[in-house]
Amino acid sequence: MTGEDLRQRVAELEAYLDLGAKLGLRQGLPYTRHWSAGADFLALLVEHVLVTRPGHIVECGSGLSTVMLAGCCALKGVGRVLSLEHLPEHADACRAELARYDLEGHATVLDAPLRPYTLGAETHAWYDLTGLPETMIDLLVIDGPPGRLAPLARYPAMPLLFARLGPAGTVFLDDAARPDEQAILRRWRREFPDLVVTEMDTGRGCAMLQRQPQPSGEAL
Ligand SMILES: C[S@@+](CC[C@H](N)C(=O)[O-])C[C@H]1O[C@@H](n2cnc3c(N)ncnc32)[C@H](O)[C@@H]1O
């Protein structure tokens, strides 16, 4: 590891700790270098949640992001996170972290094994939605399933959940700089022209998607 690599890693760890401190999470964070969402992505997400205070948050892929989202809800006294997790051991680990921080009232990890969905002419493996209540979604955070499981692994999120997105609903897609996520974004832009996509320059790339504001009634 070069000196520059080391400096970058220290800076990133400091950024995680700063975010944790902002949310009152001062007893260690469930961080893993290659699997946790990047600190820059989490900083954008935390800022969005603290400012917009979404009520119903759905997340694909649990972990550090779940704890931080729950921390935001606790801090503002509003909102609840439902996190879809396909691997039981990670679901249990995340539940243990939420319990350690007394955040179980703000986030629930749902066991959601991957199951086949037929979308158009294709079949994709994606989270079983049986446990997800039929509520509108104010914020959808997509950081799973892992991209290496299959091509376009995160594509089904929009065809399966777009209809539940509230009028001011917002979507954050992590790892948006990867070629696979770029291909997913091209498809979503084509299939959901109502969505406005804003790409942000985090280390791994972040895309924020929002419904186009509807024209408000007749002109005076
Ligand atoms: C990118 S990770 C999600 C990370 C989460 N949003 C966070 O910020 O910590 C996507 C999925 O990878 C799986 N995963 C997490 N850590 C892993 C590990 N160390 N080895 C293998 N799979 C892992 C989990 O199933 C997780 O839902």
The ligand as a Gaussian input file, in Angstrom:
#p B3LYP/6-31G(d) Opt

LIG

0 1
 C      -23.062000      -3.824000      -1.026000
 S      -23.627000      -4.894000       0.220000
 C      -24.744000      -3.869000       1.106000
 C      -24.036000      -2.982000       2.023000
 C      -24.903000      -2.120000       2.915000
 N      -25.806000      -1.289000       2.184000
 C      -23.957000      -1.293000       3.769000
 O      -23.855000      -0.080000       3.579000
 O      -23.285000      -1.926000       4.580000
 C      -24.762000      -5.921000      -0.645000
 C      -24.964000      -7.279000      -0.001000
 O      -23.738000      -7.950000       0.070000
 C      -23.813000      -8.946000       1.087000
 N      -22.615000      -8.819000       1.924000
 C      -22.335000      -7.890000       2.854000
 N      -21.130000      -8.105000       3.409000
 C      -20.629000      -9.213000       2.805000
 C      -19.440000      -9.963000       2.930000
 N      -18.504000      -9.615000       3.806000
 N      -19.298000     -11.056000       2.141000
 C      -20.234000     -11.432000       1.261000
 N      -21.408000     -10.761000       1.087000
 C      -21.596000      -9.668000       1.845000
 C      -25.092000      -8.693000       1.882000
 O      -26.035000      -9.669000       1.485000
 C      -25.493000      -7.303000       1.400000
 O      -26.875000      -7.126000       1.400000

